[in-house]
Amino acid sequence: MWFIEFFKKSLEGRGFYPTLMVIVSWTYAAVVVCILLYQLFLYTLGIKYNNDAFGKETSEKKKEQ
């Protein structure tokens, strides 16, 4: 695949630590982008997460006001 070849060429002649940091940072970036896309997907479909604890907290705050 093209991105594996790109990583091989860009990491050629580098030490262990820079290689590890590149792999960790790109993996983290990929995970964050996937989570963002998932959240956008849920938002566009209008799917809501019902959390009972959050509902209780907001209703208690409304009663106090």
Order of alpha helices (4+ residues) and beta strands (2+ residues): alpha-alpha-alpha
